[in-house]
Amino acid sequence: MSENNDVVTTGNWIITYLIMCIPLINIIMLFVWAFGGGAQASKANWAKASLIWIVISIILAILLMASVL
């Protein structure tokens, strides 16, 4: 599998962040960018890191709620 090492332009990042503001679509697009194979390497890495942070946040929220109850 070849990586797309093209530069992610400022306009592309603006559209990316606009898409990230749309509920549910943002999660779907993170998976597409992270594992779809068509995104630039830097955007794919950013999407993977964002998914990892989402998982960490969910785990911490569950632990916090469990400790309160």
Secondary structure, 3 states (H helix, E strand, C coil): CCCECCCCCHHHHHHHHHHHCCCCHHHHHHHHHHHCCCCEHHHHHHHHHHHHHHHHHHHHHHHHHHHHC
